[in-house]
């Protein structure tokens, strides 16, 4: 039963992201008078089809994509759209309108992500930007040393090296083994705290965690409910972090491709992450995951890779500058190369995901 629920949630998340993206293309194209023959969610065989006006709305079997069939978008659609007036095709509208149509899917993904993030952060507690302890894990080194919820950590000393801390991220940096440089399974720390206005020092024996390559005391950050305007700022910050993640990853692919490419995830990896969160029953975490996927899909489509929206905009701008269409064969070859790259990468990371399951 849990597996079925995981699959349904996975399909819903991908379906929503694709629906919103394709809806952006569709609505802007229709608003500019472009003839749209099909609006499909999913790929493969049709499960449902209904024609309303001049457009056939479809749901297909495989929830791994979707498309809008617009007159003038493809170079081989002369037969299908032979009776459509030129001014009602993508080629017949102005350059700026083309760019709007191509970028509308990305824009809608970003809007979805921001709406989700701001809404979620209005209703859940988030970590404060302080070094205040919110929870002490039972039987942890922190509890054994006498640390309590509500204590504020001001300084951590290890081997006579003092580290001033002002936030929980500072604490995490101090406990990272790249900072402590210890080969022991346990380290002795002097932790200075402020409790009820009084400063005191506690000796904590932190344990090494191999998964994070850091030492753990057994504390969690304090959290609080945000106001609406705070939620907007926090949501924007989280969105910016999500959006820039793709550039960080691309940079690592160039500088450390051997390690980075092994960390990429395809559909199988995404399903595994979705399943893990689904089993926790956390609706807020599922929504944040949806926002992350939506942001990533939007950012990925902005890349100037042939076959993606970013390259379509680039083609439109180049054609505007040179005053004529790029050769059809050139665009076709570039798009095939781009799609081969995208699908090749997807196949590679999928194999990597599957091998990770059985390793």
C-alpha positions in Angstrom: 0.0 0.0 0.0 2.8 2.4 0.9 4.5 1.7 -2.5 1.3 2.6 -4.3 1.0 5.9 -2.3 4.7 6.7 -3.1 4.0 6.2 -6.8 0.9 8.3 -6.8 2.6 11.2 -5.0 5.6 10.9 -7.3 3.3 11.1 -10.4 1.4 14.0 -8.9 4.5 16.0 -8.2 5.9 15.6 -11.7 2.5 16.1 -13.2 2.0 19.4 -11.4 5.4 20.7 -12.4 4.9 19.8 -16.1 1.3 21.0 -16.1 2.3 24.5 -14.8 5.2 24.7 -17.2 3.2 23.7 -20.3 0.3 25.9 -19.2 2.6 28.9 -19.3 3.5 28.2 -23.0 -0.1 27.5 -23.8 -1.7 30.5 -22.2 0.8 33.0 -23.7 0.6 31.4 -27.1 -3.2 31.6 -27.1 -3.1 35.2 -25.9 -0.9 36.2 -28.9 -3.3 34.4 -31.3 -1.0 31.4 -32.0 -2.9 28.4 -33.2 -2.5 25.5 -30.7 -3.8 22.1 -31.9 -2.9 20.1 -28.8 -2.3 20.6 -25.1 -1.0 17.4 -23.5 0.0 16.4 -20.0 2.2 13.4 -20.2 3.7 11.4 -23.1 2.9 8.2 -24.8 -0.5 6.7 -25.5 -3.6 8.9 -24.9 -5.7 8.1 -21.8 -8.1 11.0 -22.2 -8.8 13.4 -25.0 -11.4 16.2 -25.5 -11.5 18.9 -28.1 -12.6 22.3 -27.0 -12.7 24.9 -29.7 -9.6 24.5 -31.9 -7.5 22.7 -29.3 -7.5 19.1 -28.3 -6.8 18.6 -24.5 -5.1 15.3 -23.7 -3.8 13.3 -20.8 -1.2 10.6 -21.8 0.0 7.5 -20.0 3.6 8.5 -19.1 3.8 11.3 -16.5 7.4 12.3 -17.6 6.7 15.4 -19.7 4.1 17.1 -21.8 3.8 19.4 -24.7 1.8 22.1 -26.5 1.6 21.7 -30.3 1.8 25.2 -31.7 1.7 26.2 -35.4 5.1 27.3 -36.6 7.0 25.8 -33.7 8.4 22.8 -35.6 10.0 23.0 -39.0 8.2 20.0 -40.3 4.6 20.9 -39.4 3.6 22.4 -42.7 1.0 19.7 -43.4 -0.6 19.8 -40.0 -0.9 23.5 -40.0 -1.1 24.2 -43.8 -4.4 26.1 -43.5 -3.4 28.2 -40.5 -2.7 31.9 -41.4 1.0 32.8 -41.1 0.2 35.5 -38.5 -1.3 32.8 -36.3 2.0 30.8 -36.2 5.0 31.3 -33.9 7.0 32.3 -37.0 4.4 35.0 -37.7 4.5 36.8 -34.4 7.1 39.4 -33.3 10.4 38.4 -31.7 9.5 39.7 -28.2 6.2 37.7 -28.3 8.2 34.5 -29.3 10.5 35.1 -26.3 7.5 35.5 -23.9 6.0 32.3 -25.2 9.3 30.4 -24.8 10.0 31.8 -21.3 6.4 31.6 -20.0 6.9 27.9 -18.9 9.9 28.9 -16.8 8.1 31.9 -15.3 5.2 29.7 -14.3 7.5 27.2 -12.6 9.1 30.0 -10.6 5.7 31.4 -9.6 4.6 28.0 -8.5 7.7 27.6 -6.4 7.4 31.0 -4.8 3.7 30.6 -4.0 4.4 27.2 -2.3 7.4 28.4 -0.3 5.8 31.6 1.0 2.6 29.7 1.8 4.4 26.9 3.6 6.6 29.2 5.6 3.5 31.1 6.8 2.3 27.9 8.6 5.4 26.0 9.8 8.2 26.9 12.3 11.5 27.7 10.8 15.0 27.7 12.2 16.0 31.0 13.8 19.1 32.8 12.7 20.6 32.4 16.2 22.7 29.9 18.2 19.8 29.2 20.6 19.2 25.5 21.3 15.7 24.5 20.6 15.9 20.8 21.5 18.4 18.6 23.2 18.4 14.9 22.0 17.8 12.5 24.8 20.9 10.6 26.0 23.1 12.7 23.7 26.5 14.2 24.6 24.8 17.6 25.0 22.3 16.2 27.5 25.0 14.4 29.4 26.9 17.6 29.7 23.9 19.6 31.0 23.0 21.6 28.0 19.3 22.6 27.9 16.7 23.9 25.5 16.8 27.7 25.5 20.6 27.9 26.1 22.4 30.2 23.6 25.9 29.0 22.6 28.3 31.9 22.3 31.7 30.1 22.0 33.1 26.6 21.3 36.8 25.8 22.2 38.7 22.8 20.9 42.5 22.3 21.6 42.7 25.9 22.9 41.3 27.2 19.7 38.3 29.5 20.4 35.4 29.8 17.9 32.9 32.6 18.4 29.4 31.5 17.2 26.4 33.6 16.5 24.1 31.2 14.6 23.5 27.5 14.3 25.3 27.4 10.9 28.4 28.7 12.8 28.1 25.8 15.2 27.8 23.3 12.3 30.9 24.9 10.7 32.9 24.5 13.9 31.9 20.9 14.3 32.8 20.0 10.7 35.8 17.8 10.7 37.5 19.9 8.1 37.7 22.5 10.8 38.5 20.3 13.8 40.8 18.0 11.8 40.6 15.1 14.3 40.9 11.4 13.6 39.2 10.4 16.8 35.7 9.0 17.2 35.1 11.5 20.0 36.4 15.0 20.8 36.2 17.1 24.0 34.8 20.6 23.5 34.4 23.5 25.9 31.0 25.0 25.1 30.3 28.5 26.5 26.5 29.2 26.9 24.3 31.9 28.1 21.4 30.8 30.3 19.0 33.2 31.8 21.5 36.0 31.4 24.3 34.1 33.0 27.4 32.8 31.1 28.7 29.3 31.9 30.9 26.7 30.3 30.1 23.0 29.7 32.4 20.2 28.7 30.9 18.2 25.9 32.2 15.0 24.3 30.9 15.2 20.7 30.7 12.0 18.7 32.0 11.6 15.1 29.3 11.1 12.4 30.7 9.4 9.2 27.8 10.4 7.0 28.3 14.1 7.5 32.1 14.0 8.4 31.4 16.1 11.4 31.0 15.8 15.2 27.5 15.8 16.8 26.6 17.1 20.2 22.9 16.2 20.0 21.2 19.6 19.7 18.7 21.1 17.3 18.2 24.7 16.5 15.4 26.8 18.0 12.5 27.4 15.6 9.6 29.9 15.5 6.6 30.9 13.4 7.2 33.6 10.8 4.9 36.6 10.1 3.5 36.9 6.6 6.1 39.5 5.5 8.9 37.4 7.1 7.6 34.4 5.2 7.9 36.3 2.0 11.5 37.3 2.7 12.4 33.7 3.9 10.6 32.2 0.8 12.5 34.5 -1.5 15.8 33.5 0.1 15.1 29.8 -0.2 14.0 30.3 -3.8 17.2 32.1 -4.6 19.2 29.3 -3.0 17.3 26.6 -5.0 17.7 28.6 -8.2 21.5 29.1 -7.8 22.0 25.4 -7.0 22.0 24.4 -10.6 24.9 26.8 -11.3 26.8 25.4 -8.3 26.3 21.9 -9.7 27.4 22.9 -13.2 30.5 24.5 -11.7 31.4 21.3 -9.8 30.8 19.3 -13.0 33.5 21.3 -14.6 36.0 21.4 -11.7 35.2 18.0 -10.1 33.2 16.0 -12.7 34.3 12.6 -11.4 32.7 13.0 -8.0 29.9 15.4 -8.9 28.3 13.4 -11.7 28.0 10.4 -9.4 25.9 12.6 -7.1 23.3 13.6 -9.8 19.9 12.0 -9.6 17.5 11.0 -12.3 13.9 9.9 -12.2 14.7 6.9 -9.9 16.6 9.1 -7.5 13.8 11.6 -7.4 11.3 8.8 -6.8 13.4 7.6 -3.8 13.6 11.1 -2.3 9.8 11.5 -2.8 9.2 8.1 -1.2 11.3 8.9 1.9 9.4 12.2 2.5 6.0 10.6 1.7 6.6 8.0 4.4 7.3 10.7 7.0 3.8 12.1 6.4 5.1 15.6 6.2 2.9 17.6 3.8 5.1 20.7 4.3 8.2 18.8 3.3 6.5 17.4 0.2 5.4 20.9 -0.8 9.0 22.2 -0.4 10.2 19.3 -2.5 7.6 20.2 -5.2 8.9 23.8 -5.0 12.5 22.5 -5.4 11.6 20.4 -8.5 9.7 23.3 -10.0 12.6 25.7 -9.6 15.1 23.1 -10.9 12.9 22.4 -14.0 12.6 26.2 -14.6 16.3 26.8 -14.3 17.3 23.8 -16.4 15.1 25.0 -19.2 16.8 28.4 -19.1 20.1 26.8 -20.1 21.1 27.5 -23.8 21.1 23.8 -24.6 19.4 23.1 -28.0 15.9 21.7 -27.5 15.4 23.7 -24.2 13.5 26.9 -23.9 16.6 29.0 -23.3 18.0 28.0 -26.7 14.7 28.7 -28.4 14.9 32.3 -27.1 18.6 32.5 -28.3 17.5 31.3 -31.8 14.7 33.9 -31.9 17.1 36.7 -30.8 19.8 35.7 -33.4 17.2 35.5 -36.1 16.0 39.0 -35.2 19.5 40.4 -35.3 20.4 38.8 -38.7 17.0 39.5 -40.2 16.3 36.0 -41.4 15.7 32.5 -40.2 18.6 30.3 -39.2 19.0 27.3 -41.6 16.5 24.6 -40.8 19.1 21.9 -41.0 21.4 23.7 -38.6 18.7 24.1 -36.0 17.6 20.5 -36.5 21.2 19.2 -36.0 21.7 21.4 -32.9 18.4 20.3 -31.4 19.2 16.6 -32.0 22.6 17.1 -30.3 21.1 18.9 -27.4 18.4 16.2 -26.9 20.9 13.4 -27.2 23.0 15.2 -24.5 19.9 15.6 -22.2 18.6 12.0 -22.7 22.1 10.6 -22.4 22.7 12.4 -19.1 19.3 11.2 -17.9 20.1 7.5 -18.8 23.5 7.8 -17.1 22.1 9.2 -13.8 19.2 6.6 -13.9 21.7 3.8 -14.2 23.7 5.4 -11.4 20.5 5.6 -9.2 19.7 1.9 -9.8 23.2 0.8 -9.1 23.1 2.8 -5.9 20.0 0.9 -4.8 21.8 -2.5 -5.1 25.2 -1.4 -3.8 
